[in-house]
Amino acid sequence: MRILGIDLGSREVKVALMEDRKIVEKFKVSTVSFYREYCSFDGKIIVNMEKLNLGRIDAAVSTGYGRNNTDLKMFKPIQEIKAHVYGVFYQTDLKDFVLLDVGGQDVKVVKVEKGIITDLELNEKCAASCGRYLENMANVLEVSLDDMFEHYKNPVQLNSTCAVFSESELIGRIAEGTSLDSLCAGVNYSLYKRLAPLLTKFKGRKLILSGGVARNKALISYLKNDYDEVISLDEFQFNGALGCCYYGERMIKI
């Protein structure tokens, strides 16, 4: 059985193909490019399978921002929370965990016990705790995200709760002569502080990280003070697409 999983993110679309429970192909493309190059629109988003060049597809599952607009004759849409939880099931075989997924424009915290979702917290209203915030701050500092993610010691205090005002505050700190290391650490710590209200009731458990910030070494250092174990998924950016495949493989009857 060949199952196609597509995660339609705000910044990138992740595509994965599973055959006999193994991922045989995966790639990502910017969301704008995906819609322009691989799709047409006729009341619904029609994905051109020939352009994807993935060969035979037995079933397809979609999640993300555009899941309900895909061609339902081909795709079964599932909610993002379910897709990401199934992605963790596929990648780890764990059944008890807390999942923190930080995307480009939203944050999801999901509690799973014995393989069942029992609680969740969402932040979809502000970019200050999301990947877009980190990208903007890295641009202000003129460093790469990977370089910025290395720094966690001596963080400068950044108090603004708004992503836009934080940029102005960061520029002010630069003008004061604050070291680049402290500035980078300050950005990472400010993300940790913004995530804290969502994570408060989930402390002390096994924490799984997915999304682009799963490679943020500084954030992981801060989170290790609150959790028994912090695990970054190997395929953190493809977790939603892998979850779609795994859900399809287990649930869709062909």
C-alpha positions in Angstrom: 0.0 0.0 0.0 1.4 3.4 -1.0 0.0 6.3 1.1 0.6 9.9 0.3 0.7 12.4 3.2 0.6 16.2 2.7 1.0 18.8 5.5 -0.1 22.2 4.2 1.8 24.5 6.4 1.7 28.3 6.5 5.2 28.6 5.3 6.0 25.2 3.7 4.2 22.2 2.4 5.7 18.9 3.5 5.1 15.8 1.3 5.8 12.2 2.3 5.1 8.8 0.7 4.8 5.6 2.7 5.0 2.1 1.3 4.8 -0.9 3.6 5.2 1.4 6.7 8.4 2.8 5.4 8.9 6.4 4.1 10.2 5.9 0.6 10.2 9.6 -0.4 9.8 13.0 1.2 10.3 16.6 0.2 9.2 20.1 1.2 8.4 23.2 -0.9 7.3 26.7 0.0 3.5 27.0 0.3 3.3 29.6 -2.5 5.4 27.5 -4.9 3.3 24.3 -4.1 0.1 26.0 -5.0 1.6 27.6 -8.1 3.5 24.6 -9.4 1.6 21.5 -8.3 -2.0 22.6 -8.0 -5.0 24.0 -9.8 -8.3 25.2 -8.4 -11.8 24.2 -9.4 -13.9 24.9 -6.3 -11.3 22.7 -4.4 -7.5 22.5 -4.6 -6.6 19.9 -7.1 -3.2 18.4 -6.6 -1.5 17.4 -9.9 -0.3 13.9 -9.1 1.7 13.7 -12.3 3.7 16.8 -11.4 4.5 15.3 -8.0 6.0 12.3 -9.9 5.5 9.9 -7.0 4.1 7.0 -9.0 1.1 4.9 -7.9 -0.8 6.3 -5.0 -3.4 4.0 -3.3 -4.7 6.7 -0.8 -3.9 10.2 0.3 -4.3 12.1 3.5 -4.0 15.9 4.0 -3.7 18.1 7.0 -2.8 21.7 7.8 -4.2 25.1 6.8 -5.7 23.9 3.5 -6.8 20.4 4.4 -10.5 21.1 4.0 -9.9 22.7 0.5 -8.2 19.7 -1.1 -10.0 17.4 -3.6 -11.9 15.1 -1.3 -12.2 12.5 -4.0 -8.5 11.9 -3.6 -7.6 13.2 -0.1 -9.0 12.4 3.3 -8.5 15.5 5.5 -7.6 15.1 9.1 -7.1 17.7 11.9 -3.5 18.9 12.6 -3.5 17.7 16.2 -4.3 14.1 15.1 -1.7 14.2 12.3 1.1 15.3 14.6 0.2 12.8 17.3 0.2 10.0 14.7 3.5 11.3 13.5 4.9 10.8 17.0 3.4 7.3 17.1 5.2 6.5 13.9 8.5 7.9 14.8 8.8 6.8 18.5 6.2 4.1 19.3 5.6 6.1 22.5 2.0 6.2 23.9 2.5 8.6 26.8 4.0 12.0 26.2 3.5 15.8 25.8 4.0 17.1 22.3 5.1 20.7 21.7 4.9 21.7 18.0 6.0 25.2 17.1 5.1 26.1 13.6 5.6 29.2 11.5 2.5 30.9 12.8 1.0 28.7 15.6 1.9 26.6 18.6 0.3 23.3 19.7 0.8 21.5 23.1 -0.9 18.1 23.2 -1.0 15.7 26.1 -1.3 12.0 25.1 -1.9 9.2 27.6 -2.1 5.5 26.6 -2.3 6.6 23.0 -5.3 8.9 23.5 -5.3 12.7 23.4 -6.4 13.9 26.8 -5.6 17.6 26.8 -4.3 20.4 24.6 -3.4 24.1 24.5 -3.2 26.2 21.4 -1.8 29.6 20.5 -3.0 30.8 17.0 -3.4 34.5 17.7 0.1 35.9 18.1 3.4 35.3 16.2 5.6 36.1 19.2 5.8 32.4 20.2 6.2 31.0 16.7 8.8 30.3 14.1 8.1 33.6 12.2 9.2 35.5 15.3 12.5 33.7 15.5 13.2 34.2 11.8 12.5 38.0 12.1 14.8 38.3 15.1 17.6 36.4 13.4 17.3 38.7 10.5 17.6 41.7 12.8 20.7 40.2 14.3 22.0 39.2 10.8 22.7 35.6 11.9 21.4 32.3 10.8 18.8 30.5 12.8 21.2 27.6 13.5 23.8 30.1 14.9 21.2 31.8 17.0 19.9 28.5 18.4 23.3 27.7 19.9 23.2 30.5 22.5 21.5 30.1 25.9 23.9 31.6 28.5 23.5 35.1 29.9 20.4 36.0 28.0 19.6 39.7 27.8 16.2 40.6 29.1 13.6 41.2 26.4 10.3 42.3 27.9 8.0 43.0 24.9 5.2 40.6 24.5 4.6 41.6 20.8 6.7 40.3 18.0 6.8 43.7 16.3 7.8 45.6 19.4 10.3 43.0 20.2 12.3 43.9 17.1 12.5 47.5 18.2 13.6 46.4 21.7 16.2 44.2 20.2 17.6 47.0 18.1 17.8 49.1 21.3 19.8 46.4 23.0 22.2 46.3 20.0 22.6 50.1 20.3 23.5 49.7 24.0 26.4 47.4 23.0 25.0 44.1 24.2 27.1 41.2 23.0 25.8 39.1 20.1 25.9 35.9 22.3 23.6 37.5 24.9 21.3 38.9 22.3 20.8 35.5 20.7 20.3 33.9 24.1 17.8 36.6 24.9 15.7 35.8 21.9 15.7 32.1 22.7 14.9 32.8 26.3 12.1 35.1 25.3 10.6 32.3 23.3 10.8 30.0 26.3 9.0 32.6 28.4 6.2 33.0 25.8 5.7 29.2 25.7 5.7 28.8 29.4 2.0 29.7 30.0 1.0 27.0 27.5 3.3 24.4 29.1 2.7 25.1 32.8 0.2 22.3 33.5 2.3 19.8 31.5 5.6 20.1 33.3 7.5 17.1 34.6 6.5 14.7 31.8 8.2 13.3 28.7 8.3 16.2 26.2 8.4 15.6 22.4 9.5 18.5 20.2 8.4 18.9 16.5 8.4 21.8 14.1 11.3 23.9 13.1 12.2 24.9 16.7 13.0 21.3 17.6 16.5 22.1 16.5 16.7 25.0 18.9 19.4 23.8 21.3 19.0 26.8 23.6 15.2 26.2 24.0 15.9 22.5 24.7 18.4 23.5 27.4 15.7 25.7 29.1 13.0 23.0 28.8 15.2 20.4 30.4 14.8 22.2 33.7 11.0 21.5 33.5 10.8 18.0 32.1 12.1 14.5 33.0 13.1 14.1 29.3 13.1 16.3 26.2 13.2 14.5 22.8 13.6 16.2 19.4 12.0 14.1 16.7 14.4 13.0 13.9 11.9 14.2 11.2 10.6 17.1 13.2 9.6 19.2 10.1 7.9 16.2 8.4 6.0 15.0 11.5 2.6 16.1 10.3 3.1 14.6 6.8 4.4 11.3 8.4 1.4 11.3 10.7 -0.9 11.6 7.7 0.8 8.6 6.1 0.6 6.5 9.3 -3.0 7.4 9.9 -3.9 6.4 6.3 -2.0 3.2 6.5 -3.8 2.2 9.7 -7.3 3.7 9.1 -8.1 3.8 5.5 -9.7 0.7 4.1 -9.0 0.2 0.4 
